[in-house]
């Protein structure tokens, strides 16, 4: 299903008990996007978050934050794999 909030955020994907759950695609009005897994309205599992300037994080999520191994790509296209915990990078791999 698809849902659009009054502030123009859009979610297209799976729902469970009126919460984003399963695979989905979320778009913010400023151009940020997330495509990946959700559990109870939070990013969880594997997913890709892209910023408007083309920076990107592809990897693991837990409770809505980067958590686990992921690859960060800069706006100029340089990529590096790292380890994240609760949304913060703790090490480059």
C-alpha positions, 0 to 999 in steps of 0.5 A, spaced: 500 500 500 501 507 499 500 512 504 502 520 503 502 524 510 500 531 510 507 534 510 508 530 503 512 524 506 510 518 502 511 510 504 510 505 498 510 498 501 508 493 506 504 494 512 502 490 518 497 492 524 497 499 521 505 499 521 510 499 516 512 492 516 516 488 511 519 491 504 518 498 503 520 505 500 520 511 503 521 518 500 522 525 504 520 532 501 527 534 501 529 528 497 532 523 502 529 516 500 530 509 504 528 502 500 529 496 504 526 492 510 521 495 516 519 492 522 513 496 526 515 503 523 522 502 524 528 501 519 530 494 520 534 489 517 537 491 510 536 497 506 539 503 502 538 510 505 540 516 500 541 523 501 539 528 496 546 530 494 547 522 492 551 520 499 548 513 500 548 508 506 547 501 504 547 495 509 544 493 516 539 497 520 536 496 527 531 500 531 531 505 525 538 506 525 545 504 522 547 498 526 552 492 523 556 492 517 554 497 511 557 501 505 558 508 505 558 512 499 560 519 498 557 524 494 563 524 489 562 516 489 567 514 493 565 508 497 568 505 504 565 499 508 564 500 516 561 497 522 556 502 525 552 501 532 546 505 534 547 510 528 554 511 529 560 509 525 565 505 530 570 502 525 572 502 518 573 495 515 
